[in-house]
Amino acid sequence: MVKHRGIILSKEELKTVLIITYYWPPAGGPGVQRVLKFAKYLPQFGWRPIILTVRNGEYPAIDNSLINDIPDNLIVHKTNTLEPSGFYRKFVGMKPGEAIPVAVLTEKNPSLKKRISNWIRANLFIPDAKIGWIPFAVKKGKKIIKTARPDIILSSSPPPTVHLIARKLAKWSGIKWVADFRDPWTNIYHYHNAPKWRLAKSIDSRMEQKVLTAANSAITVTEGFFDISPVCATHVLPNGFDPDDYRNITPNISAKKQNRSSFTICYMGSLKTRQYVDSFFNSLVNLQRQYKNTDMQITLKIIGVVEQSVRRKIQKYENDIRIIFTGYLDHQSALREAADSDMLVMFIGRSNIAGRILTGKLFEYLMLKKPILAYGPLNGAAHQILQATNVGMMFDYEDVFEPQHYIQQLIEKRRKNKPVITINSKEIERYNRVELTKKLAKIFEDLL
């Protein structure tokens, strides 16, 4: 039984949505959380989700803590898939089971074997390396449709392969279909410099066009995801935060009051070459030198997987500032570390669509209600949210002195026990996962 708008509904009274997603717990990362939270809250708005995903998928990170968020009565169907990852690891000399970076095509100065593998990936595996899942997912999807009779199909990418699966199932069944895009498809940043032939680009673009023509509705996390104009109706449904994730997250306030001589900055998430901002580290070095005759210690805590080339660059600053690499932590542990920090930092990766990017990290940061120092395009989508919520500031990638001044102001306010920021809580609540799921349910209902 489920309560929907104050009325108790039986399972038979709920409408059903078949959700097709490659990434599902124990996979980690913000993309998993978007679909997981939709599945968690949809029954509150009259919808029963059924999940179609892979068994033993190829994930860049594992987070077993997210399994605890799967509703007890949720039906999850897992199928086999054919993955080229094993061959790739063996060919390029990686260890068995070693995580393959999501943006492997953007790696700078790859070896000859990696260049060959990347060319094969870019030109033969279209739209992505998960195409081996299509026959398994379509076969299983047809069985689910025959027995569960879903009212809507929702596919959530990346990888874009999920939309090809949904397109086949929607055409076969006549069921209305919503395509959710957490990231762009052909317009995604790691395609821009990929070793992709014109024919491969053309095929990929035609696939994208067919999806945007066949789907009844498309959802993106921000504006401007497509270079082409979608034929179907489009909606913007950003990422957000789940208030349940923060119920047991309490910063160590008493310890902070006792120690005014430390200032901890936290970065949460993977850190890739395109995100590295050298000026930020120069700002920290300058600031620590300003406090050299005091007991103030600035600490930077980096939570997540850091590319080796980026890690080497950062380590050059370890003689000047205190840097802690925690590695990947499960979601709850990462939130606890961030909650105990004094400031959060965010780097929007450089690309031609950087101004449109809204990372899942931004919304998790918002709920923590800590000052945010961000680097990215001024007046871009992320900058506008920071301004509206009054939680932080956006700076240019090359700016050294303004970010330095901003951090110093925060340090001095905290040392004097003054409020460091005055946030707009009402604006932050717009990104509550419950409210966002309510909007998703409305999209479903409007289609029916």
N, C-alpha and C positions, 0 to 999 in steps of 0.2 A: 504494500500500500504506500502511496506517495501523496503528500499534501501539495496541492496545486492551487494557488490563489485562495487559500483558506478552505478548500474542498478536498476531502480525502478521495483519491482516485485509485482504483485497482489497476493492476498491470494491463488488463484488457482495455481499460479506458484511455490509456496513454497512446499517443501516436508514436511511431517508431522511426528512428533514423539509423541507417547503416553508415558508419563512419569508417572510411578507408584511410589508414595511416601506416606508413612504414615505421616511423619512430614511436615506440611505446615502451613503458617500463619493462625491463630494467634500463633501457636507454636513458641517458641523462641529457640535460640541456633545456633551454627555453622552448624550443619547438615541441618537445614532448609535453611540456607543461600546458601549452595552449590547448592541445587536443584533450589531454587528461582532465583539465579543469572544465572544459565544455561537457565532457562525459559525466563529470561529477555533479554539475549543477543543472543540466538539462531536465532531469525528472521534476525539478521544482517548477518548471514551466510547461509541464504536460508532455514531455518527450522522453521516450525510452531509447537510449543509445545501444547499439550493437557494434562491436569493434571487429574489424577485419584487419589483421596485421601479419607480420612475418614471424617465423620461429627462428630464433638464433640469428638475428640480423647483424649487419655490419655497422657497429655504432662507434662514434668517436669518443664516447665516454659512457661509463656505466654508473648508475645511481640507484641502488637497490632501495633507498629510502622512499622513492616515489611509488614503489609498489604499495605502500601503506595507504596511498591516496586513491587507489582503485576501489570503487564502491563494491561491497560484498556481493550484490546481486547482479553486477554487470557481466553480460555475456561477451567473452573475448574469443574470437576464432583466430587461430594461428596456422599458417601454411608454410610449406617448404618454399625455398627460392633457390635460384642458381646465381651465385655471386662470383665475380672474377677476382675477389680480394685475395684468395689463397694463392692464385697464380701470380698476382702482382707482388705480394710480399716475397715470394720465392725468387721471382725474377730480379727484383731490385735489391735483394739482400736484407730484407726486414725480418725480424724475429716472428715466429708463429704467434698469432694473437695480438701482435703490436698494432695499436690503433693507427688507422690511415687518416691523415688530416682531411677535413671536409673540403678545404680549398687547395687540394693537392696540385691542381693545375696552375696555381699562382706561385709555386715555390721558385725562388730565385736561384739561378746557377745550379739546376739539377744535373745529376750524372747522366751519362749517355743512356744508360738503361732506363732511367726515369723519363728522359725525353721521349724515348721510343714508346714507353708505356703510356705517357700522357697523350701522345699523338693518337695511339690506338683508342684510348678512352674518349678523346674529344671527337673522333671522326667515325668510330664504329659503334660505340655505345650511345645511341641517341634515343631519348633525350638525356639519359644518365646511365650509370653503371648498375642500376637496379632493374633494368628491363627484364632480367631473368625471372622476376617475380610475376610478370603479367599472366602467363598461362595458369599458374597455380592459384593466383588471386581471383581470376575470372571464373575458374571452375568452382571454387569454393563460394564465391559471391553469388553465383546462380543458385546454388543449393540453399544458401541463406535466404535469398529472395523468395524461393518457392515455399519455404517453411515459415519464415517470420513475416513475410509480406510488408516490408518497410514502406513508409509513406514518402520518405525523402532519402536520397543518397548524398553524403557529404564526403568529399575527398580533400585532404589537406597536404599540401606540398611545402617544402621539398621532401622527397624527390618528385619531379614532375611525372614520373611513371605512374603515380597514384591516380592522376587525372586520366591517363590513357585507360587504366583499368575501369575507372568510374564511367568513362564515356562508353565503353563496350557494354557495361552492365546496364546503363541507362537506356541505351539504344535497344538492347535486347528485351528489357522489361517495360519500357515506357514510363518508368518512375522519374519524377522530377529530381534534378541533380544540381547541387551547389558546389562550386569549386573554390576552395579556400587557399589563398597564396600567402604563406608566411614570409616568403622571399620572392623576388622576381624570378622569371623563367629565363628567357633568352637575354634579358637585361641584367642578369645577376653579375656582380663585379668580377668573379673569377672566370667568366667567359670572355672578358674584354681582350685579354692578352693570351688567350688559349690558342694552341696550335691547331686551329680549326679551319678546314678547307671551306671554300665558298659553298660547295654542294652540301656539306654537312650542316652549315649554318642555315641554308635554305630549307633543308628537310626539317630541322629543328623549329624554324620559324613557322613552317606550315602546320606542324603538329600543334604548336601553341595557338595558332589562329583557329584550327579546327576545334580545340577545346573551348576557346572563348566564343565560338559560334554555337557549339552544341549544348553547352551548359545553360541551365535556366537562369543561373545567377552566379556571379563571381564575387568573392570577398578578398580584400587586401588589407594589410595592416596600416597602410598609409596611402596617400595619393601618388599617382605617377609611376605605377609599377610596369606599365606596358608601353612599348613604342608604337604599338598598333592600337586601334580603337576597338574595344570589345563589342561584340554584337549583343551579348547578353546584358542583363541588368547588373550593375556593380554597386557594391557597398564597401565602406571603410569600417573595419572593426579592429581596433588596435589590440596589441597585447595588453596585459594588465597584471594585477597581483591578486593573490588569493588571501583574504584576511585570515583564514584558518592557519596559513603557514606561519603567522606571526604571533599566534596566541601564546606560545611558549617561548617566544624570543624576547628576552628582557635584558637590555644593556646593563652592565655592571656600573651603575651610577655611583655607588659609594666609593668604589675604587677610583673612579675618575675625579671625585671631589678631593680625595686624599693626594692624588698625584697630578698637580697642575704643571709639572715640568716635562710632561710628555704630550706629544700630539701625533695621533696615529691616523694615517691615510690608508684607505682600503680600495683595492681594485678587485672586482669579482668577475670571473669569466675567462675564457680563453684569450690569449694575447698573441696576435699574428703580426707579421711584418708590416702590413698596410695600416695597422693600428698604432705602431710604435711612434711616440712623439718625443723626440730628443729634448725639445725645449722644456718639457715638463720636468725632466730630471735636472736640467740646468737651473730651473727655478728653485727646486728643492735644495740643491747645493748652495746656491746664493743665500737662501733663507737660513740654512743651518749655519753658514758662516757668520751671518748677522747675529746669531745667538751664541757665538763661540765663547763669549765671556759670561754666559749664563748656564744654568743646568738644563735648559730646554733641549729635549731630544726629539727629533722628527723621525718617525718610523713609517716606512711604506710596506704594507702587507699585500702581497699579490696572491690571490686565491684562484687557482685554475691552471690549465695547461698553457705553458709558454713555449713558443717556438724556440728552438735552440739558438738560432741566429739572433733573436731578440733577447734571449736570456744573456748571451755573451755581451751584448751592448749595455744591458742594464747593470751587469756585474762590474762594469768599469767604474760605477759610481759608489760601490760599496765602501770605499775608503772614506767617503764624505758623508753619506747618509746610511741609516740603518735600514736594510732591505730584508724582508722575510718572504721566501717562496714556500707556500704551503703545499703546492701541487693541487690536484683536483680533490675537492671535498664534496660530500653529499650535500644536497640542497639545504637541509636544516642546519648542518654544521657551518656551511658557508654564510648563511644568514646570521647565525650567532656571531661569527667573527666580524661581519660587517656592522652588526648592531653595536659592537663594542668599540668601534672606531669613532673618530671625531669628524672625519670627512670622507666622502666617497669620490672616486675619480672614474671618468668614463672617456674612452677614446672611440670616436666614430671613424671607422676605417676609410681611408681615402679611396674615392671612386667617383665616377661621373654621376652617380645617383646618391652620393653621400648626404645631400640635403634632404632627401626623402626617407632616409633610414630612421626607423624607430626600433631600437633593439629591445628585446625582452628585459634586459638588464636595467634599462631606464626605469621601468615601472616597478621593478622590485626595489630599486633605490628609492623611489618616491614613497613607498609605504614605510620604509625605515625612517623617513623624515629627518635625514641627515643632510648637511650642506653637500651639494654636488658640484664638483669642478669638472667641466666637460670640454673636450676639444673636438671641433668639427665646424661645418659651414655655419656662419652667422646667418640668422634668419631662416635656417632650415627647420624641418619639422620638429626635431628634438629641441632646438633652441626655443621654439615657440611654446613648447610644453613647459620648459624650465621657467620661462617668463610668466606663464599663466599660473603655475603652481607656486612661484616665488621660492623654490627650493634651492636653486643653484644658478651658476653662470656658465655661459658658453664662451670659449676663447678660440682664436685662430691657432692653427697648428704650430706656427712659428713664433708665437708670442711668448716671451720669457717674463717680462716685468709685470704685466697686468695680473697674470695668475699668481705670481709671487706676492704681489700686493694683496690679492684676495685672500690667500692662505694666511698671510700675516695678520690681517684684520680678524680672521676667525680665531687665530691663536690668542690674540690680545683680548678679544671678547671673552673667550673661555677662561683665560687667566684671571679676569676681573669678575668672573661669575655672572656675566651678562648673557641674555639670549643671543645666540649667534645668527638665527634666521627667524623670520615670521612667515610661516607657510600658509597657503590657501588650501585648507583641508577639504573644502567643498569641491574644488577643482580636482584634487587628487582622487576623490571618490568616484569620479567619472570612469576611472580605470579599474574599478573593482570587478573581479572576474564574475561575480554574481550578476552585476548589471550588464556586463558584456554578453553573458550567456542569455540573458533575457532578450537582448537585441537579436541574437542569433535565432532564438526561438520565434521571434516576430518575423524574421526573414523567411523561415520555414512556413509559418502560417500564411503569410501573404502569398506564397507560391501555390498553396493549396486552395 
